[in-house]
Amino acid sequence: MHNDEFSSAAGHDSAAAIWALLRPFIAAEAQLAARAARTPWTAFLYEFLRFGVKQAWACLFGGIAVALMLLTWRFYLANAPLARYDFLLLCMLGVQAALLAARLETWEEAKIILIYHLVGTAMELFKTATGSWIYPEPSLIRLGGVPLFSGFMYSCIGSYLCRVWRLFDFRFTGHPSRRWLIGLSAAIYLNFFTDHYGLDLRLVLFGCAALLFAPATVHFKVWRVHRSMPLLLGLILVSLFIWLSENIGTLSRTWIYPAQAHGWAMVSPAKLGSWFLLLIISYTLVSLINRPRAMEAGRAAAPPSAEPDREAA
């Protein structure tokens, strides 16, 4: 099911060309697809399964990060010579290097992910200094109250967006101008700092995001045709899964909020809004290397109206 990890349209080799060992599995998957296509019911089940596998493959970096947080929380020795946070940093550096070496990520994508990593770390320095959350364990490799592995939590989001964009061959109708997205992202980032000084324009930013993204539709290819959904809904759903992952992160006490100092409690649903705004920053950065392509009429399962793309960049 991973034979479209790199599409020829994107200028990359197929998975079969990169990893010869995958060729028998890809051939077997093609036979399974041919059998599934015989009836509408089996075709639906196969496409549903394919969607789940593609999503899991896109979450590779984030899934490894969550697994490492849980495993080190349960099994890492408290008296180990290397602090848990420093061990996590080395692991995530190794994962990033492996993704590049295996050509599961391009260098262009890695640069964008690095930028988001730095953006997130800078915000972490400010937020931990003001007591918004803390990293309760000691570590050697840190800046102030922020262990440097924490920036990889933001890298996971950037990696997911890069991979899902490629795996599902994203096309768009009504996509907002990237110039407007850059302006909105800058305002969002600034607001994460100014809200500590009584100037919180979060509701205004939500309204601006709705105005920009509400007209946009994302078309994604799971199997033979492009399906579609409102882009705004897609961003909200991704924000929900990030929030669920954050609950796992705080459960493992990788970081905690003040309300969790005396025992774990679910992260406030209000954090969904924060993750939605942060996701817009990541989406904007990824769109700078993946120019949003317009959906051609007739390619979707249920062709949308031939609305011109509003991309102005």
ZAFI-622803 format. One record per residue (C-alpha): residue number from 0; residue in one letter; chain; x, y, z. Coordinates in steps of 0.25 Angstrom, whole numbers, plus 5000, padded with zeros to 4 digits. Example, Ala and Ser with C-alpha at 12.3 -4.5 7.8 and 13.67 -1.06 7.14 Angstrom:
2
+-----+----+----+------+------+------+
:   i : aa : ch :    x :    y :    z :
+-----+----+----+------+------+------+
:   0 :  a :  A : 5049 : 4982 : 5031 :
:   1 :  s :  A : 5055 : 4996 : 5029 :
+-----+----+----+------+------+------+
END
This chain:
313
+-----+----+----+------+------+------+
:   i : aa : ch :    x :    y :    z :
+-----+----+----+------+------+------+
:   0 :  m :  A : 5000 : 5000 : 5000 :
:   1 :  h :  A : 5012 : 5009 : 5001 :
:   2 :  n :  A : 5016 : 5009 : 4986 :
:   3 :  d :  A : 5012 : 5023 : 4985 :
:   4 :  e :  A : 5021 : 5028 : 4996 :
:   5 :  f :  A : 5028 : 5036 : 4985 :
:   6 :  s :  A : 5020 : 5039 : 4973 :
:   7 :  s :  A : 5026 : 5042 : 4959 :
:   8 :  a :  A : 5018 : 5055 : 4959 :
:   9 :  a :  A : 5026 : 5060 : 4970 :
:  10 :  g :  A : 5039 : 5056 : 4963 :
:  11 :  h :  A : 5042 : 5045 : 4972 :
:  12 :  d :  A : 5045 : 5030 : 4970 :
:  13 :  s :  A : 5034 : 5020 : 4974 :
:  14 :  a :  A : 5036 : 5012 : 4987 :
:  15 :  a :  A : 5039 : 4999 : 4978 :
:  16 :  a :  A : 5050 : 5007 : 4972 :
:  17 :  i :  A : 5056 : 5011 : 4985 :
:  18 :  w :  A : 5055 : 4998 : 4993 :
:  19 :  a :  A : 5056 : 4985 : 4984 :
:  20 :  l :  A : 5051 : 4977 : 4996 :
:  21 :  l :  A : 5037 : 4984 : 4995 :
:  22 :  r :  A : 5034 : 4979 : 4981 :
:  23 :  p :  A : 5028 : 4966 : 4985 :
:  24 :  f :  A : 5019 : 4972 : 4995 :
:  25 :  i :  A : 5015 : 4983 : 4985 :
:  26 :  a :  A : 5012 : 4973 : 4975 :
:  27 :  a :  A : 5003 : 4965 : 4985 :
:  28 :  e :  A : 4996 : 4978 : 4989 :
:  29 :  a :  A : 4993 : 4981 : 4974 :
:  30 :  q :  A : 4986 : 4967 : 4973 :
:  31 :  l :  A : 4978 : 4970 : 4986 :
:  32 :  a :  A : 4974 : 4983 : 4980 :
:  33 :  a :  A : 4969 : 4976 : 4967 :
:  34 :  r :  A : 4961 : 4966 : 4975 :
:  35 :  a :  A : 4955 : 4977 : 4984 :
:  36 :  a :  A : 4951 : 4985 : 4972 :
:  37 :  r :  A : 4941 : 4974 : 4968 :
:  38 :  t :  A : 4929 : 4979 : 4977 :
:  39 :  p :  A : 4926 : 4992 : 4983 :
:  40 :  w :  A : 4926 : 4987 : 4997 :
:  41 :  t :  A : 4940 : 4981 : 4996 :
:  42 :  a :  A : 4945 : 4993 : 4989 :
:  43 :  f :  A : 4939 : 5002 : 5000 :
:  44 :  l :  A : 4946 : 4993 : 5011 :
:  45 :  y :  A : 4959 : 4993 : 5003 :
:  46 :  e :  A : 4959 : 5008 : 5001 :
:  47 :  f :  A : 4956 : 5010 : 5016 :
:  48 :  l :  A : 4968 : 5001 : 5020 :
:  49 :  r :  A : 4977 : 5008 : 5010 :
:  50 :  f :  A : 4973 : 5021 : 5016 :
:  51 :  g :  A : 4977 : 5016 : 5030 :
:  52 :  v :  A : 4990 : 5010 : 5026 :
:  53 :  k :  A : 4994 : 5023 : 5018 :
:  54 :  q :  A : 4990 : 5031 : 5031 :
:  55 :  a :  A : 4999 : 5022 : 5040 :
:  56 :  w :  A : 5010 : 5023 : 5030 :
:  57 :  a :  A : 5009 : 5038 : 5030 :
:  58 :  c :  A : 5010 : 5038 : 5045 :
:  59 :  l :  A : 5023 : 5031 : 5045 :
:  60 :  f :  A : 5031 : 5041 : 5052 :
:  61 :  g :  A : 5020 : 5045 : 5062 :
:  62 :  g :  A : 5017 : 5031 : 5065 :
:  63 :  i :  A : 5031 : 5028 : 5068 :
:  64 :  a :  A : 5032 : 5040 : 5077 :
:  65 :  v :  A : 5020 : 5036 : 5085 :
:  66 :  a :  A : 5024 : 5022 : 5086 :
:  67 :  l :  A : 5038 : 5026 : 5091 :
:  68 :  m :  A : 5031 : 5036 : 5102 :
:  69 :  l :  A : 5023 : 5024 : 5107 :
:  70 :  l :  A : 5034 : 5014 : 5107 :
:  71 :  t :  A : 5044 : 5023 : 5114 :
:  72 :  w :  A : 5033 : 5027 : 5124 :
:  73 :  r :  A : 5031 : 5012 : 5128 :
:  74 :  f :  A : 5044 : 5006 : 5126 :
:  75 :  y :  A : 5056 : 5016 : 5126 :
:  76 :  l :  A : 5064 : 5015 : 5138 :
:  77 :  a :  A : 5064 : 5027 : 5148 :
:  78 :  n :  A : 5078 : 5025 : 5151 :
:  79 :  a :  A : 5083 : 5023 : 5137 :
:  80 :  p :  A : 5096 : 5031 : 5133 :
:  81 :  l :  A : 5089 : 5038 : 5122 :
:  82 :  a :  A : 5076 : 5046 : 5126 :
:  83 :  r :  A : 5063 : 5042 : 5120 :
:  84 :  y :  A : 5061 : 5055 : 5112 :
:  85 :  d :  A : 5075 : 5054 : 5106 :
:  86 :  f :  A : 5073 : 5040 : 5102 :
:  87 :  l :  A : 5060 : 5044 : 5095 :
:  88 :  l :  A : 5068 : 5055 : 5088 :
:  89 :  l :  A : 5078 : 5045 : 5083 :
:  90 :  c :  A : 5067 : 5036 : 5078 :
:  91 :  m :  A : 5059 : 5047 : 5071 :
:  92 :  l :  A : 5072 : 5051 : 5064 :
:  93 :  g :  A : 5074 : 5037 : 5060 :
:  94 :  v :  A : 5060 : 5036 : 5054 :
:  95 :  q :  A : 5061 : 5049 : 5046 :
:  96 :  a :  A : 5075 : 5044 : 5040 :
:  97 :  a :  A : 5068 : 5030 : 5037 :
:  98 :  l :  A : 5057 : 5037 : 5030 :
:  99 :  l :  A : 5066 : 5045 : 5021 :
: 100 :  a :  A : 5075 : 5033 : 5018 :
: 101 :  a :  A : 5063 : 5024 : 5014 :
: 102 :  r :  A : 5058 : 5036 : 5006 :
: 103 :  l :  A : 5045 : 5036 : 5014 :
: 104 :  e :  A : 5047 : 5051 : 5015 :
: 105 :  t :  A : 5054 : 5061 : 5005 :
: 106 :  w :  A : 5064 : 5071 : 5009 :
: 107 :  e :  A : 5054 : 5082 : 5005 :
: 108 :  e :  A : 5044 : 5076 : 5015 :
: 109 :  a :  A : 5055 : 5075 : 5026 :
: 110 :  k :  A : 5058 : 5089 : 5025 :
: 111 :  i :  A : 5044 : 5094 : 5027 :
: 112 :  i :  A : 5043 : 5084 : 5038 :
: 113 :  l :  A : 5055 : 5090 : 5045 :
: 114 :  i :  A : 5049 : 5104 : 5044 :
: 115 :  y :  A : 5037 : 5099 : 5051 :
: 116 :  h :  A : 5046 : 5092 : 5061 :
: 117 :  l :  A : 5053 : 5105 : 5064 :
: 118 :  v :  A : 5040 : 5113 : 5064 :
: 119 :  g :  A : 5034 : 5104 : 5074 :
: 120 :  t :  A : 5047 : 5104 : 5083 :
: 121 :  a :  A : 5047 : 5119 : 5084 :
: 122 :  m :  A : 5032 : 5119 : 5088 :
: 123 :  e :  A : 5035 : 5108 : 5098 :
: 124 :  l :  A : 5046 : 5116 : 5104 :
: 125 :  f :  A : 5036 : 5127 : 5107 :
: 126 :  k :  A : 5025 : 5119 : 5111 :
: 127 :  t :  A : 5033 : 5111 : 5121 :
: 128 :  a :  A : 5039 : 5123 : 5127 :
: 129 :  t :  A : 5025 : 5129 : 5129 :
: 130 :  g :  A : 5020 : 5116 : 5136 :
: 131 :  s :  A : 5011 : 5111 : 5125 :
: 132 :  w :  A : 5016 : 5097 : 5126 :
: 133 :  i :  A : 5029 : 5091 : 5131 :
: 134 :  y :  A : 5038 : 5079 : 5128 :
: 135 :  p :  A : 5040 : 5073 : 5142 :
: 136 :  e :  A : 5052 : 5064 : 5140 :
: 137 :  p :  A : 5067 : 5068 : 5139 :
: 138 :  s :  A : 5075 : 5068 : 5127 :
: 139 :  l :  A : 5088 : 5072 : 5122 :
: 140 :  i :  A : 5085 : 5077 : 5108 :
: 141 :  r :  A : 5075 : 5089 : 5110 :
: 142 :  l :  A : 5073 : 5103 : 5108 :
: 143 :  g :  A : 5067 : 5110 : 5121 :
: 144 :  g :  A : 5056 : 5101 : 5125 :
: 145 :  v :  A : 5054 : 5094 : 5111 :
: 146 :  p :  A : 5061 : 5081 : 5108 :
: 147 :  l :  A : 5065 : 5082 : 5094 :
: 148 :  f :  A : 5057 : 5069 : 5090 :
: 149 :  s :  A : 5044 : 5077 : 5092 :
: 150 :  g :  A : 5046 : 5084 : 5078 :
: 151 :  f :  A : 5044 : 5070 : 5072 :
: 152 :  m :  A : 5029 : 5070 : 5077 :
: 153 :  y :  A : 5027 : 5081 : 5067 :
: 154 :  s :  A : 5036 : 5074 : 5056 :
: 155 :  c :  A : 5026 : 5063 : 5057 :
: 156 :  i :  A : 5015 : 5072 : 5052 :
: 157 :  g :  A : 5023 : 5077 : 5041 :
: 158 :  s :  A : 5027 : 5063 : 5037 :
: 159 :  y :  A : 5013 : 5058 : 5037 :
: 160 :  l :  A : 5008 : 5070 : 5028 :
: 161 :  c :  A : 5019 : 5068 : 5018 :
: 162 :  r :  A : 5017 : 5053 : 5017 :
: 163 :  v :  A : 5002 : 5053 : 5017 :
: 164 :  w :  A : 5002 : 5064 : 5006 :
: 165 :  r :  A : 5011 : 5055 : 4997 :
: 166 :  l :  A : 5004 : 5041 : 5001 :
: 167 :  f :  A : 4990 : 5046 : 4997 :
: 168 :  d :  A : 4994 : 5055 : 4986 :
: 169 :  f :  A : 4987 : 5067 : 4991 :
: 170 :  r :  A : 4980 : 5076 : 4981 :
: 171 :  f :  A : 4971 : 5089 : 4985 :
: 172 :  t :  A : 4960 : 5097 : 4981 :
: 173 :  g :  A : 4958 : 5111 : 4987 :
: 174 :  h :  A : 4972 : 5111 : 4994 :
: 175 :  p :  A : 4975 : 5124 : 5001 :
: 176 :  s :  A : 4987 : 5132 : 4996 :
: 177 :  r :  A : 5000 : 5128 : 5003 :
: 178 :  r :  A : 5003 : 5143 : 5005 :
: 179 :  w :  A : 4990 : 5143 : 5014 :
: 180 :  l :  A : 4994 : 5131 : 5021 :
: 181 :  i :  A : 5008 : 5136 : 5024 :
: 182 :  g :  A : 5002 : 5149 : 5030 :
: 183 :  l :  A : 4992 : 5141 : 5039 :
: 184 :  s :  A : 5003 : 5131 : 5043 :
: 185 :  a :  A : 5012 : 5143 : 5048 :
: 186 :  a :  A : 5000 : 5149 : 5055 :
: 187 :  i :  A : 4997 : 5136 : 5062 :
: 188 :  y :  A : 5012 : 5134 : 5066 :
: 189 :  l :  A : 5012 : 5148 : 5072 :
: 190 :  n :  A : 4999 : 5146 : 5080 :
: 191 :  f :  A : 5005 : 5134 : 5087 :
: 192 :  f :  A : 5015 : 5144 : 5094 :
: 193 :  t :  A : 5005 : 5156 : 5095 :
: 194 :  d :  A : 4994 : 5148 : 5102 :
: 195 :  h :  A : 5003 : 5148 : 5115 :
: 196 :  y :  A : 5002 : 5163 : 5115 :
: 197 :  g :  A : 4987 : 5165 : 5114 :
: 198 :  l :  A : 4986 : 5166 : 5099 :
: 199 :  d :  A : 4980 : 5153 : 5094 :
: 200 :  l :  A : 4974 : 5153 : 5080 :
: 201 :  r :  A : 4971 : 5139 : 5079 :
: 202 :  l :  A : 4956 : 5140 : 5075 :
: 203 :  v :  A : 4960 : 5150 : 5064 :
: 204 :  l :  A : 4970 : 5140 : 5059 :
: 205 :  f :  A : 4960 : 5129 : 5059 :
: 206 :  g :  A : 4951 : 5138 : 5051 :
: 207 :  c :  A : 4962 : 5141 : 5041 :
: 208 :  a :  A : 4965 : 5126 : 5040 :
: 209 :  a :  A : 4951 : 5123 : 5037 :
: 210 :  l :  A : 4950 : 5134 : 5026 :
: 211 :  l :  A : 4962 : 5129 : 5019 :
: 212 :  f :  A : 4960 : 5114 : 5020 :
: 213 :  a :  A : 4945 : 5112 : 5019 :
: 214 :  p :  A : 4944 : 5114 : 5004 :
: 215 :  a :  A : 4956 : 5104 : 5002 :
: 216 :  t :  A : 4954 : 5089 : 4999 :
: 217 :  v :  A : 4965 : 5079 : 4999 :
: 218 :  h :  A : 4964 : 5067 : 4990 :
: 219 :  f :  A : 4972 : 5055 : 4994 :
: 220 :  k :  A : 4975 : 5042 : 4986 :
: 221 :  v :  A : 4973 : 5029 : 4995 :
: 222 :  w :  A : 4973 : 5019 : 4983 :
: 223 :  r :  A : 4967 : 5021 : 4969 :
: 224 :  v :  A : 4961 : 5035 : 4970 :
: 225 :  h :  A : 4962 : 5048 : 4978 :
: 226 :  r :  A : 4952 : 5049 : 4990 :
: 227 :  s :  A : 4949 : 5063 : 4996 :
: 228 :  m :  A : 4946 : 5070 : 5009 :
: 229 :  p :  A : 4946 : 5084 : 5014 :
: 230 :  l :  A : 4961 : 5088 : 5017 :
: 231 :  l :  A : 4956 : 5095 : 5030 :
: 232 :  l :  A : 4950 : 5082 : 5035 :
: 233 :  g :  A : 4963 : 5075 : 5032 :
: 234 :  l :  A : 4971 : 5084 : 5040 :
: 235 :  i :  A : 4962 : 5083 : 5052 :
: 236 :  l :  A : 4962 : 5068 : 5052 :
: 237 :  v :  A : 4978 : 5068 : 5051 :
: 238 :  s :  A : 4977 : 5078 : 5063 :
: 239 :  l :  A : 4969 : 5068 : 5071 :
: 240 :  f :  A : 4979 : 5057 : 5069 :
: 241 :  i :  A : 4990 : 5066 : 5073 :
: 242 :  w :  A : 4982 : 5069 : 5086 :
: 243 :  l :  A : 4980 : 5054 : 5088 :
: 244 :  s :  A : 4995 : 5052 : 5086 :
: 245 :  e :  A : 4998 : 5063 : 5096 :
: 246 :  n :  A : 4990 : 5056 : 5106 :
: 247 :  i :  A : 4999 : 5044 : 5104 :
: 248 :  g :  A : 5011 : 5053 : 5106 :
: 249 :  t :  A : 5006 : 5059 : 5119 :
: 250 :  l :  A : 5002 : 5045 : 5124 :
: 251 :  s :  A : 5016 : 5040 : 5122 :
: 252 :  r :  A : 5020 : 5053 : 5130 :
: 253 :  t :  A : 5029 : 5057 : 5118 :
: 254 :  w :  A : 5024 : 5071 : 5121 :
: 255 :  i :  A : 5013 : 5075 : 5130 :
: 256 :  y :  A : 5003 : 5087 : 5132 :
: 257 :  p :  A : 5002 : 5094 : 5146 :
: 258 :  a :  A : 4988 : 5086 : 5148 :
: 259 :  q :  A : 4995 : 5073 : 5146 :
: 260 :  a :  A : 5006 : 5076 : 5157 :
: 261 :  h :  A : 4999 : 5067 : 5167 :
: 262 :  g :  A : 4994 : 5056 : 5158 :
: 263 :  w :  A : 4990 : 5054 : 5143 :
: 264 :  a :  A : 4977 : 5060 : 5138 :
: 265 :  m :  A : 4973 : 5062 : 5124 :
: 266 :  v :  A : 4978 : 5074 : 5117 :
: 267 :  s :  A : 4968 : 5085 : 5116 :
: 268 :  p :  A : 4960 : 5084 : 5103 :
: 269 :  a :  A : 4963 : 5099 : 5102 :
: 270 :  k :  A : 4977 : 5095 : 5097 :
: 271 :  l :  A : 4970 : 5090 : 5084 :
: 272 :  g :  A : 4970 : 5104 : 5080 :
: 273 :  s :  A : 4984 : 5106 : 5082 :
: 274 :  w :  A : 4988 : 5094 : 5074 :
: 275 :  f :  A : 4979 : 5099 : 5063 :
: 276 :  l :  A : 4986 : 5112 : 5062 :
: 277 :  l :  A : 5000 : 5105 : 5063 :
: 278 :  l :  A : 4996 : 5096 : 5052 :
: 279 :  i :  A : 4993 : 5107 : 5043 :
: 280 :  i :  A : 5007 : 5112 : 5045 :
: 281 :  s :  A : 5012 : 5098 : 5041 :
: 282 :  y :  A : 5003 : 5097 : 5029 :
: 283 :  t :  A : 5007 : 5111 : 5024 :
: 284 :  l :  A : 5022 : 5106 : 5025 :
: 285 :  v :  A : 5019 : 5093 : 5018 :
: 286 :  s :  A : 5011 : 5100 : 5007 :
: 287 :  l :  A : 5024 : 5108 : 5004 :
: 288 :  i :  A : 5031 : 5096 : 4998 :
: 289 :  n :  A : 5018 : 5089 : 4993 :
: 290 :  r :  A : 5011 : 5099 : 4985 :
: 291 :  p :  A : 4996 : 5096 : 4986 :
: 292 :  r :  A : 4992 : 5090 : 4972 :
: 293 :  a :  A : 4978 : 5093 : 4967 :
: 294 :  m :  A : 4969 : 5081 : 4965 :
: 295 :  e :  A : 4966 : 5078 : 4951 :
: 296 :  a :  A : 4951 : 5077 : 4947 :
: 297 :  g :  A : 4947 : 5062 : 4946 :
: 298 :  r :  A : 4958 : 5056 : 4954 :
: 299 :  a :  A : 4950 : 5055 : 4967 :
: 300 :  a :  A : 4940 : 5044 : 4971 :
: 301 :  a :  A : 4929 : 5055 : 4971 :
: 302 :  p :  A : 4935 : 5066 : 4963 :
: 303 :  p :  A : 4934 : 5080 : 4970 :
: 304 :  s :  A : 4930 : 5092 : 4963 :
: 305 :  a :  A : 4941 : 5098 : 4954 :
: 306 :  e :  A : 4945 : 5108 : 4964 :
: 307 :  p :  A : 4958 : 5115 : 4961 :
: 308 :  d :  A : 4969 : 5114 : 4971 :
: 309 :  r :  A : 4971 : 5127 : 4979 :
: 310 :  e :  A : 4986 : 5124 : 4980 :
: 311 :  a :  A : 4993 : 5137 : 4977 :
: 312 :  a :  A : 5007 : 5134 : 4981 :
+-----+----+----+------+------+------+
END
